[in-house]
Amino acid sequence: MLIARDLSRHLDPVIFARDCGIEPDPWQAELLRAMPRRALLLCSRQSGKTTTTALMALHRAVYDPGAPIVVVSPSQRQSAEMLRTVKGLLGALDGAPDLAAESALKIELATGSRIIALPGTERTIRGLAGVRLAIVDEAARVEDELLAAIRPMLATSNGSLVALTTPAGQRGFFYESWHGDASWHRVRVSADECPRITKEFLDEEMRELGPTRFSEEYGLAFIDSEESAFPTTIIDNAFTGEVLPLWA
């Protein structure tokens, strides 16, 4: 019976998610079943993007023996939190592979697969190879050089790359990729599309944060930093030769 259930989990990651104690929202179910090779997740705070990518990592670790999986975040604390989510899902999964090794920033399953969580700097991830899945958390806030270091890891394995974030200005890898070519699978989930976030909470956040910060954190707007001396559009057009009025 468990063998048949395990086959169902392998073929349908939504069944896998449910057996980990998660009932996916429609967008989560679609993404889990698609398992795209290149994905950008532009999702509000508390929308479930971390849980979704943790499920993707765990599913790969369970059913792709020997797979190296890398989770990168701007800080070690954030990377450890993502790994803690993976461990919680693993603990809820009946019949899951045993843990062969465990630390604050790494787990290895009896399948030989390992999930490694690292702070997101170019220096911390060099030397890793054959990665089957790389997850970049808070991708709008990591260094652009990080992507140059991640891509070679995926070369020999034809591995997958998933970047998730809320917006952080009109600069950087995530912003440019989101508005770039069609090679990325894109998912956009604002706070008002999440069934677990109430209108009352959002109204309170609007009052506390103000419209600019609220639109970034919950409405997914790419806005210029309030600390910038000039809007990004003026800076960009200084290099293109296009003349804009000062109030543009």
Buried (B, 14 or more C-beta within 10 A) or exposed (E): EEEEBBEEBEEBBBBBBBBBEBEBBEBBBEBBEEBBBBBBBBBBEBBBBBBBBBBBBBBBBBBBEEBBBBBBBBBBEBBBBBBEBBBBBBEEBEEBBEEEEEEEBBBBBEBBBBBBBBBBBBEBBEEBEEBBBBBBBBBBBBBEEBBEBBEEBBEEBEBBBBBBBBBBBBBBBBBEBBEEEEEBBEBEBBBEBBEEBEEEEBEEBBEEBEEEBBBBBBBBBBBBEEEEEEBBEBBEBEEEEEEEEEEE
